[in-house]
């Protein structure tokens, strides 16, 4: 029996967690389940990731996602009743999971939505780098909107969080794109912020090489569009997950 409830599977940004999508879970329309996945942490340290390369992590995420969407939610065309969304690093992972299903078999999402991440074949770039001192890293995170002003002078309070940021940043930096054998048969919706100093608008255009159907929308905001969102991004992604339309509400 096919599950009639649509699902929106969400992947968080570097150093983040599923709580960034709490408001999305609370405000989901009837008939839509918002499910925020958490990247596995090391069993011996909550401040480190268990998997630190995309090659190791993506099959685990694909298996986790399979458990959430269930085989009964897959139609005969190979598409599941879900949309996959990723913010920043989560956008890279969402793309890689979609590509994994495309190449290995699996329930493709009805749409892939990505916010604040350059096209995957464009090398990840951050002038700070994951090996910077805590103080430098915190200032950089503040500059892109990831750390409030009052924490800038207290990097020691952020030590566990910074460990996750470093591991996730290394994952992005170490990712080596291999050209696809064919474009994704999934519509891709890319959202960028007009004040994002980490991912400039021009770096989003390259997503057109990834899939047959790509839509790019620039919103008013910085890098952390999910956290800054006043509803536009959320309504657009909800629209994709419920009836395939963008910009609903």
C-alpha positions in Angstrom: 0.0 0.0 0.0 1.4 3.4 -1.0 1.8 6.0 1.8 -0.3 9.0 0.8 1.4 11.4 3.1 4.2 13.5 1.4 7.5 13.8 3.2 10.0 16.6 3.2 13.5 15.3 4.2 15.8 18.0 5.4 19.6 18.0 5.8 21.3 20.7 7.9 24.3 23.0 7.4 27.9 22.4 8.6 28.1 22.2 12.3 24.4 22.2 12.6 21.7 19.8 13.7 18.1 18.9 13.0 16.8 21.6 15.4 17.4 24.2 12.7 14.3 22.8 11.1 12.1 22.9 14.2 9.9 25.7 12.9 9.5 23.8 9.6 8.3 20.8 11.6 5.8 22.9 13.6 4.4 24.8 10.7 4.1 22.0 8.1 0.7 21.9 6.3 -1.7 19.0 6.7 -0.6 16.0 4.9 3.2 16.8 5.0 5.7 15.2 7.3 8.9 17.2 7.8 11.7 15.0 8.8 15.1 16.5 9.7 18.0 14.0 9.5 21.0 14.3 11.8 24.5 13.5 10.6 26.0 10.7 12.8 28.3 11.9 15.6 31.3 9.9 16.8 30.2 7.5 19.7 33.2 8.7 21.8 32.7 12.4 21.2 29.7 14.5 20.6 31.9 17.2 19.1 33.2 15.0 16.2 31.5 13.4 13.2 31.5 9.6 12.8 31.9 10.0 9.0 34.3 12.7 7.7 34.1 12.1 3.9 31.2 12.3 1.5 32.1 8.8 0.2 31.6 7.2 3.6 28.6 9.3 4.6 26.4 9.3 1.6 25.6 5.5 1.6 24.7 5.8 5.3 22.4 8.8 4.6 20.8 6.9 1.7 20.0 4.0 4.0 18.6 6.3 6.7 16.4 8.0 4.2 15.2 4.7 2.8 14.0 3.8 6.3 12.1 7.1 6.5 10.3 7.0 3.1 9.6 3.2 3.1 9.2 1.1 0.0 5.5 1.5 0.0 6.0 5.1 -0.7 7.7 4.4 -4.1 5.7 4.4 -7.3 6.3 2.3 -10.4 8.4 5.1 -12.0 11.0 4.9 -9.3 10.0 8.2 -7.5 9.2 8.3 -3.9 6.6 10.5 -2.3 9.1 12.9 -0.9 11.2 16.0 -1.6 14.8 16.3 -0.4 16.1 19.7 0.9 19.6 20.7 2.0 20.9 23.9 3.5 24.6 24.7 2.7 26.6 21.5 3.3 23.2 19.8 3.5 22.7 20.8 -0.1 25.8 19.0 -1.2 24.7 15.9 0.7 21.1 16.1 -0.7 22.5 16.2 -4.2 24.8 13.3 -3.5 22.1 11.1 -2.0 19.9 11.9 -5.1 22.7 11.0 -7.4 23.4 7.8 -5.3 19.8 6.6 -5.9 20.0 7.6 -9.6 23.1 5.6 -10.1 22.5 2.6 -7.8 18.7 2.4 -7.8 16.4 3.8 -5.2 13.4 6.0 -4.6 14.3 9.3 -6.3 12.8 12.4 -4.7 10.1 14.2 -6.6 12.3 17.3 -6.4 15.7 18.3 -5.0 15.9 21.7 -3.3 19.2 23.2 -2.3 19.9 26.5 -0.4 23.2 28.3 -0.1 25.5 25.9 -1.8 27.4 26.3 -5.1 27.1 23.8 -7.9 28.9 20.6 -6.8 31.5 20.7 -9.5 32.7 24.1 -8.3 35.4 23.4 -5.7 34.4 24.4 -2.1 36.1 27.5 -1.0 36.4 29.3 2.3 39.4 31.5 3.0 39.3 30.7 6.7 39.7 26.9 6.4 38.9 24.2 9.0 42.4 24.5 10.5 42.1 28.1 11.6 42.3 28.9 15.3 39.1 28.9 17.3 39.1 32.7 17.5 39.5 33.1 13.7 36.9 30.5 12.9 34.3 32.1 15.3 34.9 35.5 13.7 34.4 34.0 10.2 31.2 32.3 11.3 30.0 35.6 12.7 30.7 37.3 9.4 28.5 34.9 7.5 25.7 34.9 10.1 26.4 31.7 11.9 27.4 33.0 15.4 25.8 36.0 17.2 27.9 39.0 18.2 27.8 38.3 21.9 29.7 34.9 21.4 32.5 36.3 19.2 34.7 37.1 22.3 34.1 33.7 23.9 35.2 31.0 21.4 35.8 28.6 24.3 32.1 28.4 24.9 31.7 27.1 21.3 34.4 24.3 21.5 32.0 21.3 20.9 30.2 23.1 18.1 33.5 24.1 16.4 34.7 20.5 16.3 31.6 19.6 14.2 32.1 22.7 12.0 35.7 21.6 11.3 34.8 18.0 10.4 32.0 19.2 8.2 34.2 21.8 6.5 36.8 19.2 5.8 34.2 17.0 4.2 33.2 19.8 1.9 36.8 20.7 1.1 37.8 17.1 0.4 34.9 16.4 -1.9 36.1 15.6 -5.4 33.4 15.9 -8.0 33.2 13.1 -10.6 31.2 14.1 -13.7 27.8 12.4 -13.9 27.1 9.9 -16.7 23.8 11.7 -17.3 21.9 14.6 -15.8 19.6 13.9 -12.9 16.0 13.2 -14.0 14.8 15.2 -11.0 13.8 18.9 -11.0 16.3 20.9 -9.0 15.4 24.1 -7.2 18.3 26.3 -6.0 17.9 29.1 -3.5 20.6 31.7 -2.8 20.8 34.8 -0.6 21.6 38.2 -2.1 23.8 39.0 0.9 25.6 35.6 1.0 29.4 36.4 1.1 30.3 32.7 1.1 28.2 31.5 -1.9 27.9 34.3 -4.5 25.0 34.3 -6.8 27.1 33.5 -9.8 28.2 30.2 -8.3 24.6 28.9 -8.3 24.2 29.0 -12.1 26.4 25.9 -12.5 23.5 23.8 -11.1 22.1 23.9 -14.6 24.7 21.3 -15.6 23.4 18.8 -13.0 19.8 18.2 -14.0 17.5 18.5 -16.9 15.3 21.0 -15.1 16.9 23.6 -12.8 15.3 26.7 -11.3 17.4 29.3 -9.4 15.8 31.8 -7.1 17.6 34.6 -5.2 16.0 35.6 -1.8 16.7 38.5 0.5 19.2 37.1 3.0 22.6 35.9 3.8 24.2 32.4 4.0 21.9 30.8 6.6 18.6 31.2 4.8 16.7 28.6 6.9 17.6 30.5 10.1 16.9 33.9 8.6 13.8 33.0 6.8 10.6 34.9 7.4 8.5 32.3 5.5 9.4 32.7 1.8 11.9 29.8 1.6 9.8 27.6 3.8 6.6 28.2 1.8 8.4 27.6 -1.4 9.8 24.3 -0.3 6.5 23.2 1.3 4.9 24.0 -2.0 7.3 21.7 -3.8 6.7 18.9 -1.3 2.9 19.1 -1.3 1.9 19.9 -4.9 5.0 20.5 -6.9 4.6 24.3 -7.1 7.2 26.9 -6.0 6.5 30.1 -4.2 3.2 29.0 -2.6 1.6 31.2 0.1 
